[in-house]
């Protein structure tokens, strides 16, 4: 078991190193400028909570239980959401907006052109289908649904206020992920060498770790804002493309363990 821990950490490091294939020859471009733009989109005060929640989001597997579809009081949709879902449904944008949306409850620049799905309090989302189970438009669902539960504004505000990454007792996917992380942390407690190695890894300035942190934050912004907002940042950096979720998962799990494990301070010597 202890040997496997060291192997898993080494594998995570290799996954971080593999991300270098996205970097252009000569290194990243406009790095300081892009970091400034990222700080404007998501204030640094929300780090490390933003990146930790981005890692959790990549790791959790939605079970489409429908709880969010039933319990969320309002579901905001952007014009990009509307276009994407309308295409998926084979409808014109106008027809979709007339049949499935209503004006946003808030007004002005705060919401812009955003609208709300036609969901009344106490009713399920119009795209919820208990027979599937869950969402009929899961592959093209609104950005606010894609970001839930980890990368919502409310969760980030709560994390920053409480100075910790919160849990979601209502979500079975989160419950299973936290159990997996807790089990890994328990195994680390039995191997001080592996524990110290993981702590040092994410406390280091190794180039593969710095690149992983940057790309994890970028991926989080894609989840939070949508690809339309994140892709220009990747282009400015000179990346070959946006990193895919699968490329981030292995190292993301180690990062999540390092951020959530209560054992971390005990691993320092």
Secondary structure, 3 states (H helix, E strand, C coil): CHHHHHHHHHHHHHHHHHHHHHCCCCCCCCHHHHHHHHHHHCCHHHCCHHHHHHHHHHHCCCCCCCHHHHHCCCCEECHHHHHHHHHHHCCCHHHHHHHHEEECCCCCCCCCCCEEECCCCCCCCCCECCCCCCECCHHHCCHHHHHCCCCCHHHHHHHHHHCCCCCCCCCHHHHHHHHHHHHHHHHHHCCHHHHHHHHHHHHCCCHHHHHHHHHHHHHHHHHHHCHHHHHHHHHHHCCCCCCCHHHHHHHHHHHHHHHHCCCHHHHCC
